[in-house]
Amino acid sequence: MTTDTKAKGPASYFPSIEKTYGHPVSHWFTLLGSVKNKKHTEQVAFLKSEHKLGHGHANALVAYYRAKNGN
């Protein structure tokens, strides 16, 4: 990636999330859809407790998901 196209914000975590947990980010977004009516912190807790994601990765996924889905 060039400097101009490098991901910023929560999306910058996506390559690490995919490598660490072995699933594409779309997998995690599908799971977040099942708890879409919960608060941000509850969604983060769901990913951490039910799927063993680290806090930073869970928070990045939730922040991106909520921004894209108007939550």
Secondary structure as UniProt FT lines:
FT   TURN            3..5
FT   HELIX           9..13
FT   HELIX           14..21
FT   HELIX           25..33
FT   TURN            34..37
FT   HELIX           40..51
FT   HELIX           55..68
FT   TURN            69..70
//
